Amino acid sequence: MPLVYNERHEMAIVRGGRHLFTKVSGTMGPGCRICFLLVVITIFINITTCDADLLSDNQTLLAFKASVDMNGKLENWSQGSPCDGNWYGVACQDGRVAHLVLENIGLTGPITVLSSLDQLRVLSLMGNSLNGSLPDMSNWANLKLLYLNENNFRGEIPPSVSALVHALRIDLSNNKLIGPIPDSFSSLTHLATLRLENNFLSGMLPSLNLTLLNDFNVSGNELSGRIPITLRNFDISAYAGNPELCGYPVSACNFSLPPISSVNLQPPSPSVLPCSPMTRPTDERLKKASGNRLSVGVIAAIVVGDASVLLIVIVMFLFYYWKRYSRRLDRTTSKFLESEKGEFSSDQHSVQVPEVKKSKLVFFDWKKPMFDLEDLLRASAEMLGKGSLGTAYKAVLEDGTIVAVKRLKEVNVSGRKEFEQQMELIGNTQHSHLVQLRAYYYAKEEKLLVYDYLPNGSLYSLLHGNRGPGRTPLDWTTRVKIALGAARGLAFIHQEYSTPKIPHGNVKSSNILLDKNGNACLGDFGLAPLMNATAASRLVGYRAPEHNETRRFSQKADVYSFGIVLLEILTGKASAQSAMQDKGIDLPRWVQSVVREEWTAEVFDIELMRYKNIEEELVGMLQIAMVCVSQSPDLRPKMSQVVKLIEQIRGDQSPQRDESFESPNLSPSPSEDVGTSL
């Protein structure tokens, strides 16, 4: 329990140190006595300094309470220490006040005294009646979340806001702030949220080049001028209520000529004289000139006619080039694997294969084949992605049936029989969380697998793809659902083949696909053993440490790979064992280093910060992931145990969403397996 500083405590330390020194120094020489004395003094200084810092935080909070708590909401602050865990809205870290969350409790008054809390990480005072000016923020270098919205703060935003170098979210909306928006916001490179709406801010918008900024709003102010290019990727609602703002996405900026009075006119030349009565036009000449002018209606008709003709020309031009582009697109995608069609013809294979053994599509659970090889070759195709095992296509047959087709490469099998046996094993393994193999095609130079097509992409693309403006973050409930589904699919494989311990062999986030209902399905099961040594060495599944020595796939290695997937879900970061290794990190080592420094909160994906009351679930899932990635295979749990642990993390209740949190924009992490690994 943290110490509470007082004089009696200090005197006890002094007396204890003096007694210890007297007792021990009798057995030491003069040099050792001096060293021992220095150690005692150092310990004493550290203890008293720590107590002094906590005393300062204590006094600050009590002064704050005295100035703003008119309704007695902070009555329990009068007992003990702020770090005892009993003070309402206060949390500590390393013996210092780090979190102060006092929302919607009717506080009234200034908050300037809080500027001395130099270890604050989170300050949320939203929904009160606090007033006065914003405090000096110079001491808040550690602050990450600042919520002062829905109060009555006045005055300008202080330049000291530039000290918030680690800030992720700043919300000063719905106050009475005036003046310009400081340029110093540009130095807050971690900022993901900046909300300043419904104040009285004026002047021009600064050019905030913040790559992570995703939630930005300055509506309902008195801003003017052109919207900077760096802020034009936000919705028009972010700028509403500022009639003097212009530029995309609001409206075009119309800069009119200055009034004549402001133009520096040159004096007339001496040779140019004013009109004399003899040179002025007569009334008759004026009437004649005006009679020759076109009427407004005629001019309007001419303009409309010209515009109509121009529009027709543009439409015809666009239609012509659209038709040319369509024909070109049809030529490139209308036929699936058009170049391979000759390889599959019966004439070509009739010499190599007996008539009864001619290659054809072999189906599993369909009583009557829905299509044949020719239908598949005539299908329109779209490449989904290239993986270590081959290239995946989305094939749309002429009757509208959609399947996923994987064209294998570098397969190491001795012949048709061995390949067919492996296909029988894969095709007969059916589970709601496994991608179902429906058919296969075998030829000497070509091997195709036909799967169910899953339309919602992969976990990899949901976590790492399109981390830019307009991205919809992957919420915590969905992440848990995906993790649980994938775990159940992998556990089924391990239990189904527990006697001959057949592994999956290529577990990774790009092999976890989502069906139309958002259920996770594990793909690529059973294909790793088919690969030759060269291809197997390039598999980008998350390999366990022992794989580098044994070069063998195992169920324990699958557990390690699944642990990496859990770390991806929790951190939002791509693993270094992905196709784009320069974009990833060694997740287990990085997480261990962060946790070792007691900054566990820094591990979790910033997109998860918009949810309340999920801290225990995040930590629980992290513990599961870390035991899965244990260096020793014997320390890793079975997948059936992992399923039960994840089921305990989340019941049927969804976490409460904090509307003030939105996801930041992160740079994309492209991969050759982004779309799908099928």
Steps between C-alpha positions, in 0.01 A plus 500: 500500500644843411647700786335813636750772572502662846753627751469199733570267210803705394644500853452122522699457180776726636517317832490159327778599263709640784453181707583276204811701419621484864444126515659409169781757488665345803602204288629707204811694419489879447465471118215249522327717758500792258361282218233358726405847616462614137273203425280576800479866401409409143223265614370764737496765225315269260237410757442856608491619136237240411297596804538867417370444144199309629445768764501759223239301302295459818504873572416582137194274498379634834539857374309403186224342709470811716454723194259294288312245715205701624268198513721271708546243226865449600434442868720189518805704397541613860640167620821315423718545195399557135676174413314287754244419231215654699492849354217535250627543143870482591749233392875491553800359323838458669371683806389811309157619387464390134123491433244759605153420363216709646218513246148644536507559876420872508845644570518881481802729498851533348746214452827696479632322809513169309787625283748375762400131454800415285435123478147515359420255221123546488301811595125488436276769653230500233139589572554733798466877544869578535600851396785745479784468251670180397798418722867516409575162341880518512523225763269258315759344270379150600131573436338281237128561540357847573123546524385847613193514277152614607612757757516881512867567437576842355797676348747375241657159460841543665818460288619251764277241330814423299636326813250213454744312280352158585135603469270265310162666562419864575138611538432865587159517331186669635671772700537877451853516369603791280790600281690302236580131490871483592749381240664307784249218449717405200774377732272235657593223259315224691167686496207294372209712634466878507151631576448874532140536385243738651733769632570856383833433330589736218767558237631260241549127540866407547648247260506199732702227331420223749510159333311320780222757531172321439242678715501875428220752553496882509133554419298772672778760529586828325785377281571654162719460194599201294507145643861373478575209270613290796150518653287435193454127558234553768125510454319828440336469842841565658483861370127580521398826669801700379348714221833667419680171435547394139675235296438129470287341642294812589483723191724660245684811610381806307749782533334812353691804374566772757268804495589779258581734786787274604655479151793730432367675186745692280417867430368569149749589230516875422418426135170341598241768573158460656210476264374833382134561428574456131656153549245351740255252340151636454192333650401374154836332447476343846154357424625361169798334666284347772254378243774296328593313822381140557237451769575297815267221386681461167838488672373237744364289215835515318690397813262209572520383141878506494516318833261231373707440189818482706336252742388276213852496356650411839249217552572355156874525566470322835270230355746430219795453734292302748409252226867469402602443864223242551611302197861511619393387850293219356796379297719485812257347751218331311669161492641328806854372445455538122867428441472166682195376315716320244680313775173354629362384163437129469691485174817617665476259793370203301855398418623523859197369690282196416145581394351386830743721689448823309522799731178653617362686799454268798222612734449408865161562660291606200292202387492632146780723374370853448757578230787343313850611409386674181250705701779601734728602213224713347432680830593863544784527749640752743832444671462516879866475594828312472619292790783261570291203388363649180268758347136535602218610270136588538318317219146592393344228287245568228211383722604748771675249729800657677793291619858561606764320297857447615764417243775313685866539420814306591311192623721214616305176454615179338185457295125521463427248776690690770335826395154344497550352847590843639200655324271234650631586846441873446165464325356270766602735783186707547439759771314830519827684567700343216492612136344206319681337207233411242697354210846462354665452165820301443723504198873450472572869450192653662316458829190698592298509824141626510379646831195679630536872429497711817409861417624699799875472456761400753588596854826645367320744272258600776782569744763655278334603174370848420622666818417843367218754492157340502619168644250314717697358793466133588316506833596293802192275493571404139867435577408264783245326276759451225763375745256253653382372161853446374596329826205261471593413142861431594397303809274284282793413271719410795231281659389338173857395427629452853639151441697583186574854621424679175555877534362789301850622417422850371303690766502877439255789494470498120380137520215592736213594270152631579180363352189705418393492867839613629597157633871415491609205286853362489637443151793312342468197727698198380694675224834556675603129479454514121761770451854423393790606722553831321136602522467380860792720603313801360178437688416825677297340775626595843768238558583380850862524622554124478403497131836655410671185628259217422344642180186309599144614546330404826184570695707672770641728229139574394433620855799735478374636167154555645658692789654738244153547348366595845781752539407649162138532614605670825772732368374578151858448379615267224744225583848501350423147375274640232557555132609861562762442766620860494151604611472262795660445838596205716173506693587267793828677568348847465207419732731350760723807493205735546347295781840475667509881519158493670334678211252223427238750378735599217469149352139530394374631167404865527178419312384304807518810723149607398352222716444523872543231762692252286837535675465166679399326176800649316741390772339155514535453124860622518578237762354230273709623207822509701463144629432386142828654379710339773846407372464145631236291315420313823387824666245578230137401569290277278267677260199354682625678813552822306138485382374472858722788613371728224141401579559618855622838376167609357142407579207616292536860614655751264733767635371851545625724225654835590377729224785740564751243377550429134771314320812675378626481148804285461702443190394194303690178548474331160560132461488252221235322705278799581194387310496132581740214520280259312 
